[in-house]
Amino acid sequence: MTLLRAFAAVRAPSRSVLRSYSTAHTASSSSSLGSWAKLAVGLSAASVAAVYLYDSRAWVHRGILMPTIHFLLDAETAHRAAILAAKYHLCPVDRGVDSDVLATEIWGKKISNPIGLAAGFDKHAEAIDAMFGVGFGAVEIGSVTPQPQPGNPLPRMFRLPEDRAVINRYGFNSEGHQAVYDRLKSRIRNFLYRSASGSESLPKSLKENRLLGVNLGKNKTSPADSDDDYIKGIEKLGEFADYIVVNISSPNTPGLRALQRREPMERLMQEVKDSRDKLSHRPPVVVKIAPDLTDEELDDIAQVVMKVGIDGVIISNTTISRPATLKSDPRLIREMGGLSGPPIHSLSVATLSKFYKITGGSVPLIGCGGVLTGEDVIRFAKAGASLVQLYSSMAYEGPGLIADLKDEVTRILNRENKTWNDIVGLDHK
C-alpha cells in the first residue's frame, strides 16, 4: 500500500509530463517495440528493487537505477519521485558504522561524519529521517519562504549529462513556513511517543549526534530592502534547527544577491543574530554565499561575518557562470539558472580557500559545490571546510553515493594516517 501511495503521489503531478513523453516515444517506435521496452524496464526495476532497498552501496544505483529513471522521467519529476520514495521509506539505509576517523565537532556538537545534504533537495521537510538514514551526518531543508509560492514556470530544472551537472531555476518554490512547521512539529511528537513507548526504531538523527539545518529564503513579492522574511523564519522554525541558514545567494530570486553587498548584509545579519538570540537554544547562524564574487566582495563579506559574529559560512551556492569546459548540448548550457555539479567544484574550493585565508580559519566553513568523489571531499577539507555538502551528484549516482563517499574518505584518511579534524585547513598550515 505504501508503494502504491508513493506511485500515485508522484504520478499525479507529473501526468502531463509523462503523457507528453509517452506520445513522443510511441510516435518514434512501433507499438511492439514499446511493449518490449516497457517489459524490459519493468523486469529491470523488479530485479534491482530488493537490492536497492537493502544495500546502500552505489553500484546498483549508478549502473541501473539512475539511468532507468533518467530514461523515464524529466529532471524535476525525478526529483519529486525521489522525495516521495524517501517520504514513504522506499530508499536504502546505510547499515554501516561510521569510522572514528570521520568524527568531527562543530559548534560544540559532535557528529559521526562530516558529509551533509545541501538545501534544495528536501525543500519542504518531507524526507529528513530518510536522508539521515542513507548516511548523511547533516541534513539541510529548504529554502523555506514565509508564504507558499510556486516558484518559476516549468521547465526549470535541466540535466547536463555529459558534465554530470544540473541547471535549475526553481525560484524558491516553497510550501511556506506553516507547512514545514507542522512537519517538524510532527517529527518531534513522533520521537517523543516512540521514546515513551521504548521503541528501538527511532530516527538516526534523534538517536545520534546529527545536525538538522533550516535554510531560510525570501518571498519573491517581498520588498527588496526588507529583512522581515528571514526574521519570520527564525521565529517560526528556529526552535527545530541545529543551525539556521540565511540564503542570500540564490540566482533565481530577483535582487537577492544584492544582499551580499557589505551594508545591506551587515544590517541583515545583525537583525538575524538579534532574533536568534531570543531563542532558548540559540542555534548557530550561517550565511550561504555565491561562488561568483570578486575578491573585494569576498573580503567585505568576511569582514561582516567577523564583525557581527556570524557562526559559519556555506561556500557556495550555484554559479551563473558557464565554464568553457562544459561538454553537454549547447542548448542546455544556455538555459537560465544556477549551474551545479562537478564543473563548479574548483570554483567553490577556490572561493572557500580565499575566505579561510581572510578569516584566518576563525569561522567554521561548509564546502558545497561539485562533490562527486572522496577526493572532492578531502579537497574541500584541506582548503578549510569543517563540513562538506552535496546534492546534484545524487541525481546521477543515487543515494548509495553517501556510503561510498564515506568509505573512500576513510580509506584516504587511513592511508595518510590522519583524522578528519587533522586535515581541515591543512593547505594553509
RAGIKA-V599932 format. One record per pair of residues at least 24 apart in sequence whose ideal C-beta (glycine too) atoms are under 7 Angstrom apart, sorted by the first residue. I is the first residue (numbers start at 1). GAP is how many residues later the second one is. D is the distance in whole Angstrom. If there is no record, write none. Layout:
BEGIN
I/GAP/D, I/GAP/D
END
This chain:
BEGIN
2/86/5, 3/87/7, 5/83/6, 6/78/5, 6/79/6, 6/82/4, 6/84/6, 9/75/5, 10/70/6, 10/71/4, 10/74/5, 13/67/6, 14/63/4, 14/66/7, 17/57/6, 17/60/5, 41/27/6, 44/24/6, 52/40/6, 53/37/7, 53/39/6, 55/37/6, 56/36/4, 56/37/6, 56/38/4, 56/78/6, 56/79/7, 56/343/7, 56/344/5, 56/347/5, 57/343/5, 57/346/6, 57/347/6, 58/339/5, 58/340/6, 58/342/3, 58/343/5, 58/346/5, 61/336/6, 61/337/2, 61/338/7, 61/339/4, 62/335/5, 62/336/6, 65/333/6, 66/330/6, 66/331/7, 66/332/5, 70/89/7, 74/81/7, 75/82/4, 75/83/6, 75/84/5, 75/91/7, 76/79/7, 76/80/7, 76/81/4, 79/78/7, 83/39/7, 83/43/6, 83/44/5, 86/41/4, 86/44/4, 86/45/7, 87/39/5, 87/40/5, 89/41/6, 91/39/5, 91/43/6, 91/308/6, 92/42/6, 92/307/6, 92/308/6, 93/40/5, 93/41/7, 94/39/7, 94/40/6, 94/41/4, 94/308/7, 94/309/5, 96/307/6, 98/308/6, 99/311/4, 101/309/6, 101/312/5, 101/313/7, 101/318/5, 101/319/6, 102/304/6, 102/307/7, 102/308/6, 102/318/5, 104/282/7, 104/316/5, 104/317/6, 106/258/6, 106/280/5, 106/281/6, 107/136/7, 107/177/5, 107/204/6, 107/257/7, 109/100/6, 109/102/7, 109/133/7, 110/99/5, 111/26/5, 111/27/7, 111/98/5, 111/99/6, 111/100/6, 112/25/6, 112/96/6, 112/97/7, 113/24/4, 113/293/6, 114/272/7, 114/273/5, 114/274/6, 114/306/6, 115/262/7, 115/273/6, 115/287/6, 115/290/6, 115/291/6, 116/24/6, 116/271/5, 116/272/7, 116/273/4, 117/272/7, 117/274/7, 118/250/5, 118/271/4, 118/272/6, 118/273/4, 119/24/6, 119/96/4, 119/126/7, 120/271/5, 121/270/5, 123/50/7, 123/51/6, 124/51/5, 124/55/6, 124/56/6, 125/55/5, 125/58/4, 125/59/6, 126/57/7, 128/59/7, 128/77/7, 128/84/7, 129/74/4, 129/76/6, 132/71/6, 132/72/5, 132/73/4, 132/78/6, 133/71/6, 134/265/4, 134/268/5, 135/267/4, 135/268/5, 135/271/6, 136/266/6, 137/73/6, 137/74/7, 138/72/6, 138/73/4, 138/75/6, 138/249/6, 139/73/6, 140/73/4, 140/75/5, 140/105/6, 140/249/7, 141/73/6, 141/74/7, 142/72/6, 142/73/3, 142/74/6, 142/75/7, 143/29/5, 143/31/7, 143/72/5, 143/73/6, 143/74/3, 143/104/5, 143/107/7, 144/30/5, 144/33/6, 144/36/5, 144/70/7, 144/71/7, 144/72/6, 144/73/6, 144/89/6, 144/93/7, 145/27/5, 145/29/4, 145/31/6, 145/72/5, 145/73/6, 145/74/5, 145/84/7, 146/30/6, 146/31/5, 146/73/6, 146/83/5, 146/86/5, 146/87/7, 147/29/5, 147/72/5, 148/26/6, 148/27/5, 148/28/4, 149/24/7, 149/25/6, 149/70/6, 149/71/6, 152/100/6, 158/174/5, 158/177/5, 160/166/7, 160/168/4, 160/172/6, 160/173/7, 161/167/6, 162/165/4, 162/166/4, 163/163/5, 163/164/6, 163/165/5, 163/178/6, 163/179/7, 163/180/5, 164/177/6, 164/178/6, 164/208/7, 164/232/5, 165/174/6, 165/175/7, 165/176/3, 165/177/6, 165/178/5, 165/227/7, 166/174/5, 166/175/6, 166/226/5, 166/229/6, 167/168/5, 167/170/5, 167/171/7, 167/172/5, 168/169/5, 168/170/6, 169/83/5, 169/167/6, 169/168/3, 170/82/6, 171/49/7, 171/81/4, 171/82/6, 172/45/5, 172/48/7, 172/78/7, 172/81/6, 174/43/7, 177/55/7, 177/56/7, 177/59/4, 177/60/6, 180/57/6, 181/55/6, 181/56/6, 184/53/7, 184/56/4, 211/31/4, 211/32/6, 212/28/7, 212/29/6, 212/30/5, 213/28/7, 213/29/7, 213/30/5, 213/32/6, 214/26/7, 214/27/4, 214/30/6, 214/31/7, 215/30/4, 215/32/5, 216/28/7, 216/29/6, 216/30/6, 216/31/6, 217/30/5, 217/33/7, 218/35/6, 218/38/6, 220/33/6, 224/31/4, 227/40/7, 227/41/5, 227/44/5, 230/38/7, 230/42/6, 231/40/6, 231/41/7, 231/44/5, 234/38/7, 234/41/5, 234/42/6, 235/40/7, 238/38/7, 238/41/5, 238/45/6, 239/40/6, 241/42/5, 242/41/6, 243/40/5, 243/41/4, 243/43/6, 244/32/7, 244/39/5, 244/41/5, 244/42/7, 245/41/5, 245/43/5, 245/69/6, 246/26/6, 246/39/7, 246/41/5, 246/42/7, 247/41/5, 248/39/7, 249/39/5, 249/40/5, 249/41/4, 249/68/4, 250/67/6, 251/67/6, 251/69/5, 251/86/7, 251/87/5, 252/85/6, 252/86/7, 257/33/6, 260/29/6, 260/30/7, 260/37/7, 260/41/6, 262/38/4, 262/42/6, 265/36/7, 265/39/5, 266/38/5, 266/42/6, 269/35/6, 269/39/5, 269/41/6, 270/38/5, 273/35/6, 273/36/7, 284/27/4, 284/28/6, 285/25/6, 285/26/5, 286/25/6, 286/26/4, 286/27/7, 286/28/6, 287/26/6, 288/26/4, 288/29/6, 289/24/6, 289/26/6, 289/27/6, 289/28/7, 290/26/6, 290/27/5, 291/25/4, 291/28/5, 291/53/6, 291/56/5, 291/57/5, 291/60/5, 291/78/7, 292/27/6, 292/28/6, 292/29/6, 293/58/7, 295/59/7, 298/53/7, 298/56/6, 298/57/6, 298/60/7, 299/59/6, 302/53/6, 302/56/4, 302/57/5, 305/58/6, 306/53/6, 306/56/7, 306/57/7, 311/53/7, 312/51/6, 312/52/4, 312/53/7, 312/54/6, 313/42/6, 313/50/6, 313/52/6, 314/52/4, 314/54/6, 315/33/6, 315/36/5, 315/37/4, 315/40/6, 315/50/6, 315/52/6, 315/53/7, 316/32/5, 316/35/6, 316/52/6, 316/53/5, 319/25/5, 319/28/6, 340/29/7, 340/52/4, 341/29/6, 341/51/4, 341/52/7, 342/28/5, 342/30/5, 343/27/7, 344/25/5, 344/26/5, 345/24/6, 345/25/3, 345/26/7, 345/31/6, 349/30/6, 349/31/6, 349/34/5, 352/28/7, 352/31/5, 352/32/6, 352/33/6, 353/30/4, 353/31/6, 353/74/7, 356/27/7, 356/28/3, 356/69/6, 356/72/6, 357/71/6, 361/64/5, 361/67/7, 373/35/7, 374/31/6, 374/34/3, 374/35/5, 374/38/6, 377/28/6, 377/32/5, 378/31/6, 378/34/6, 378/45/7, 381/39/7, 381/42/5, 381/43/5, 382/41/5, 382/44/4, 382/45/5, 383/44/6, 384/40/7, 384/41/5, 384/44/7, 385/39/7, 386/38/6
END
